[in-house]
Amino acid sequence: MQTIKSFHFISFLTIFLTFIITYFEIIPQSILLIFKNITIGLIIITMMFSIFFSRSKSFVLLLIPLFFSFYMFYPNFLGLDGGDYSFWYLFPITTAIGFLFIGILQERGLFCFYGISKIFIIFFLLGITYYLLATFSVEFKNALDISIINFDFSSFIKVNDFTFLISILSIIFVTIISNIFFTSNIEKAPFWVLICLLIPSLFFQTKSSFILFSSLGAILFLVSLLKDAYTMAYIDTLTKIPARRALEEAFLKLGSTYTLAMIDIDFFKKFNDTYGHDVGDDVLKLVAEQLNAVKGGGKAFRYGGEEFTILFPNKKHNEVLVYLEDVREAIATRKFTIRDKNRPTKTPEKKIKPKNIKTVNLTVSIGAASSPQDGRNSDEIMKKADNALYKAKENGRNCTMMN
């Protein structure tokens, strides 16, 4: 299920379906041409979202399809004559170069030196493109058409060797950088948007294909922005499990029957003082990992600090006790390795067996409460679970108490 929800899967599926629609002309070109203004609108709307979230990559890279959209449909707006002839020569080259220079750069925000630098790079590139479009000549066309690869791609690739090579080079570099060094969706999105924008030039060279894939590129950037916004709002950045706001949203979707468990790491403050906050952060990650594996339909959330919660929809406390005990025992029996403060910052060439490895055991206390039939709200249920947690600590910790 997680794979199906991933940004990569969504992007691949939508691009594949769009390719099928275009290849078999499921939607007539005459109808698609009516929606050319929707394409421009989608690009502008996504750029506005980029400004709102201060994301420079999507804003800057969308300037390329926006520029070529006006060139294809409203050339007089740019003071140019237009024409498909020069469009299909320069659109893929400008796109490949733009994504090669911008797509591999780290996202640092829009309203800063790095964001302004990206805007300058794209405007410089579009300025050169504008000049080449205005002065496009047969000599320039012949120079681009010089054979470089000793192989004829013309049966399935519609661009010349130079354009094909620079497109492949751009795809390779953007793929490597965005998928290995970047983690956020907005930094992975340029790879898929680059594929979107290059497909019309490489395989179709029709206005309708440009409309479809440019619209899809804008949508993929928009989806990546919204997914990242959701992650920042609802996912805890340290433990990677849902945060307190996500718990509050989950309460709104519950029925009348559910069980809430409050979990607290025993003596965590003492552990932090002894081993340091970096080690404490590692412990929080490991505990979250264990809690996230809870069975019985439970879902783990980080409530704050060293406190976590597990929510069991449609379950009473007698039904979830076994699952809570399984989680508690799994944490209690697991050995947590303390990292050496003097460990090297870089991985040594030869593996050296570490000496004096220190492991510690951690325990958690759990307090749980079920929703009654009298319709008490979630705040009251949480207080009951918190009282049960307090009793668990009074009872010697490392145990589960029900209220």
Secondary structure, DSSP 4 states (H G I P E B T S, - for coil): -HHHHSHHHHHHHHHHHHHHHHHTTSS-HHHHGGGHHHHHHHHHHHHHHHHHTT-HHHHHHTHHHHHHHHHHH-GGGGT----HHHHHHHHHHHHHHHHHHHTTSPP--SSSHHHHHHHHHHHHHHHHHHHHHHT--HHHHHHHT---SSS--TTT--S-HHHHHHHHHHHHHHHHHHHHT--SHHHHHHHHHHHHHHHIIIII--HHHHHHHHHHHHHHHHHHHHHHHHHHHHB-TTT-SB-HHHHHHHHHT--S-EEEEEEEETTHHHHHHHH-HHHHHHHHHHHHHHHHT--TT-EEEEEETTEEEEEEET--HHHHHHHHHHHHHHHHHPEEEEPPTT--SS--SS----SS-EEEE--EEEEEEE--TT---HHHHHHHHHHHHHHHHHTTSSSEEE-
